[in-house]
């Protein structure tokens, strides 16, 4: 039985908060009742749009907020996830995939995630399980299954504190899609998430490490061998660029041993060396244009006005703080403090942190993780008595 989208992620109850906090345009009624009821959004007007959710496009021209507001950031994140689930119905790398992985980990500071999102993940899993394996081997499907497994595993770890049958099923499906070289197929067209197989493999490593007790207690000898193949891939294959090195360092937190101690410190130093004078980091300084996927964005990226000196952005600054923290760099380290201060100073009025897309001039979907990562960064670096919502 499909859940009614009126209940999905508490859509109605969130609208009043979201309208006040993020300036969303609120319509007069919701659309049809099915989870996958479709409304074709006008992307010229909205970054995310479904029913009463109408989130304006992200723009580098948006004014900086006077005060940091976690409420506005969360309103954007929850609204974007709701709209994507209802309108697209998939676990996308750039929105619901990372929302699914990180939102459970923020339960301590933001409260429990809505159980309806877990229901969506389980329904999407059943949809993927019903497909022939051959249908899932190309395009974005392997990456979706990997992010789905990681999302369910994260929920198990941080919300239910137990391994669920659904996560076991998702991990089994994930490894059924594993290639002989230990990685998964990925499109090489949409950096940073759907740009290479290495990125997907780091998320697969996260899913294995997040699933409570799965590797030690539930994985069959065959699956244990496939995990070993994943480890070997991440140890053997050179990361295609420095952004991939950041992802590998993050994966190490969840699946220890994929990098040695010396490489780990090299990666930490690399991230620290990339910090900009203003305290932030720029995603564009973590790969040459030709290194993203098959280089099909290179001409566009090299033509950008600030190509030689790209500005700091929310995505990479939040990611750098989160990954450095996971690698053991204390929150009192000057680099972390400067990164956090950059985040506090550079939130936009909508609640987002601006990150310019590597792909198009239209979608800028990277502003989603460009907001999710900063929220995570502020959470992991906060002292116990730090405010967890509106800051003044």
N, C-alpha and C positions, 0 to 999 in steps of 0.2 A: 504493500500500500504506500503510495507516494505521500509524503508530508505536505500539508497545505503551506503555500509560500507565505500566507499571512502569519504563520507561526515561525517560519524559517528564520533562525538567528534573532528572534524577537523583533521582527521588522517594525511593527507598528509602535511598540513601546520605545524604540530608539529614535524615532523620527523627530520628536519634539526636542530632545537633547541635540541631535545632529543639526537641526535647523538653526538653533540658537548658537551652537558652538562653531560651526564651520561655514555657515551661510549657504546651506543647501537650498535649492529650489524645491519646494514641496508641492506635489500635485494634489488633486482632489480625491483620487481613489487608487486602489491597488489594481493590478491586472489579474488575469485568470488564476485559478487555484493550484495548478500543477507546479511541482518543483522545477520542471524544465519548460514552463510556459515562456514563450518567446516574445520579446519586444525588440525590434531592431533599433538600437540607439543611434542618435545622430551624433557621431563623434566630432563633428565640427563644433558642437555645443558642450559636450560632456566628456570627461575622461571615463567616468563610470555613471551608468544610467539604468535604473530599473524602477518602475513604479514611482514611489515617492522619493527615491534617491536620485539626485541629479547633481553630480559633482563636477564643477567647472574644470576646464582644461588646466593642466599645470603650466606655469609660465615663469621664466626667469625674471620677468618684470614685476611679479607680485611683490608688494611691499613686505618688508621684514616686520614681524610682530614686535610690539613694544615689550611684551612679557612672554616668557616661555609658558606654554599651556599643554600639558599632557592630555587634558580632556579633548582639546581640538584635534590633536594628533590621533588619539584613539577613535574619535568620531569618524575621521577620514578613513582609518584602517578598517574599522568595522563596516562602514558604509561601502567601501570598495569591495570588501569580501562578500557582503550580502549581494551587491549588484552583480558581481561576477558569477557567483553560485547560481543565482536565479536566471540570469540572462545567458550565460555561457554553459553552466553546468559541468565544468571540468576543473581539474586540479592543475592550474597553470603555474609554470615556474615563477613568473614575475609577480603574481598576486596571491592566489589561494594556496599555492605550494608553500611559499615561505611563511604566510600567515599560519598555515596548519602546523608548521614545524615550530615556530617561535611563540605563537600565542599561548599554548599551554605552559611554556616556560616562564611566561609573565604572570601566571596565576597569582603568585605571591604579592605582586604589586598592583595588578589590575583587577583581581578577582577571577573567579572561574570562567573559562570560556563557555559559550552557550552550547548546551548538549545537542542542539539542532545541527550545529556544524559537524559534530561527531556523527550524527545520523546521516548527513550528506556524504561524509567520507565513506561510511559503510555501504551506502547505496552505490556510490561510484565504484567501490571495490567490486561489488557484485556485478555491475555492468562490465567491468574489465575482465572479471573471471569468466563471464559468459562468452567472451570473444575467443575466436580461434587464435592460437599463438602467432600464426603467420600474419594475422591482421594487426597484431600489436608490435611487430618487429621494426616498423619503419616510422618515419615522421617524428612527431613529438610523443608518441605513445610510450616508449620505454622511459623517457624522462618523466612523464606523468605518473607512471607506476612507481618509479623510485621516490618521487616527492609524496605520493600517496602513502607509501610504506613508512617514510620518515615522519609524516604527519600523524599517522595512527600510533607509531612507536612513541613519539613525543607525548601524545595524549596519555598513553599508558604510563609513561614514566612520571609525568608531572601532575596528572589529574587523578587517575585511578590507582596509581602505584602498583599495578599488576599487569602481567602480560595477558592480552586478550586473544581469543581465537581469530578475530579479524586481523590483528597485526601479524599473527603467524601465517595466515593465508596470504596477506599482502607480501610478506617477505619471501614466501615460497614462490609467488608469482614473479616477484622481482628477479629472483635468481633463475627462474625458468627463461627469462629474457636475457640473461647475461650472455655476452659473446664469449667465444673461445679464448680471447686475449684477457678476459677478466673484467672488461668494461661493458658499457651499454651503448647502443646506437644513440646518436644525437644529431639533430640538424646542425649545420655549420654556418648558420646565417644570421642569428639574432643574439649578439652578445649583450650581456655577459653570460646569461643562463643557458641559452640554447645555441651555444657556439662551438662546443667541442665535447667529446666523450669524457675527457678528464674531469670536467666540472661535474657531470652527472655521477661519475664514480665517487667523487668526494661526498656527495649527498647520500649515495648508497652506503658509504662507510658510516655516516652519521646514523642512518636508520638502523644498522646493525648494532651500533653502540648504544642507541637510545632505548631499544626494546628491552624491557626489564627481564633479565635472566635468560633471554632467548638463546644467546650464543652458548652459554654454559649448560643450559638445561634442556632446551627444546630443539636445537638444530640437529638434524640427522647427520650421520657421517658424510653423506653426499653434500649436504649444505655446508658443513664445516669445510669441506674441500673447496667449495665455491667461494666461501669467505676467504680462504687462504689464497685463492686465485686473485681475488680483489686486492688483498694486501700486496701480493706480489706485483700486480699491475701498478699500484700507486708507488711502490718502492722502485720499480724498474723504469717506468716511463717518465722521461723528464717533463715537468710541467711546461705547458706551451708558452707561458708568460708569467709575470709576477702576480697578476691577479689570481692565477691558478695556484701559485705558491701560498697566497693568503688562504684560499679555500682548503688547501691541503693541511695547512697549520690548524685550521678550525676542525677539520676531520680528525686530526690526531687527538683532539680532546675526547672524542667519542670512540675511536678505535686506535688505542695506543699502539705504537710500534710501526706505524706506516712511514714515519720519518725518524731518523736517529737524533740523538741529543745535539750533535754538532750542527746538523742541518736545521734543526728547530731554532737554534740560536741565530743561525744565518738568516732565517726567514724573519725572525723578530727584528734583527738589525735592519734588514731590507725595508720593513714597514716603517720603522722609526726614521730611517734615512729619507723616506718619501714624504715625511710631514712637511707641509708648507709653512712659510713664515707666519701666516695668520692662525696656525694651529690646526687647520683642517687637512684633509687629504683629497686628492682628485682621482677618480677612477681612470681618467685618461693618462695618468702617469704610471699606470701599472701594466700597460701593454702598448706596443707599437701598433699603429693602425693595421698593418698587414698581419699581425699576430692574432687578431680576433677572427676565429673561424677560418674561412678560406681567403680572408682579406678583402671580401666584397664590399666592405664599408670604408676601405682605406682612402679612396679619393675624397669622399665626403668628409671624413674626419680630418684629413690634412688641409682641407679648405676652410676649417673653422677659424674664426678671427683670432682666438686665443690659443691656437694649436701649440705654439712654442712655450706657453705659460698658462696651462689650463687652471681654471679656478677650482677652489675646494668645493665639494658637493656633499650632500647629506648621505648618499649611499656609501661612499668610500670612507667618509669620516666615521659614521656609525659602525661600519664593518670593521675598520681598523681598531677602534676602541674595544669592540666586542672580542675580536680575535686576540688582540694583545692581552686582554684581561684573561681570556681562556688559557693563554700560554703562560700565565703566572706573573705578568707585569702588574704591579700593584696600582690601585687607583690613585695613590699618592705620587706616582711617578710623574715628573713634570710633563712628559709627552702626553700622558693620559689626561692630566689636568687641563692642558692646553686644548686637547681635542674636545673634552667635555665643555670647556668654555666656548669653543667655536659653535658647538651644537646649541648651547644656551642663547647665543647671540644671533643665530641665523635661521631660526624657524620663521616661516612665512605666516601671514595672517590667517590663511586657511587651515593651519595646523600642519601643513606639509613642510618638508625640507626640499629645496629645489635640487634636482639632478637632471641634467640634460641627457636625453636619450642618445645612445650610440647608434641608433638605427634610423629614426625618422624625425621629422620636424613636427609631427602631429600628435603621437600618442603619449610619449614621455611616461610610459608605464613604469619606468625605473624609479619614478618618484614614490612609488608604493614601498619598495624596499628601502628607498631613500628616506622614508619616514619610519618604517618598521625597525630598521637597524638603529637609528638614533634613539628610538624609544627603548629598545633593548640595551643600548649602550648606557643610557641614563639610569636604567634599572640596575645593571650589574655594577655600576660604579657608585651607587648611592649608599650613604651610610644608613644604618637602621632607622635613624630619626629624620632622614631626609623626607621632604614632602613627596608623595607619590602621585599627586594630581596637579592642581593648579599651583603654579609658582608665582610669587609676587616679589 
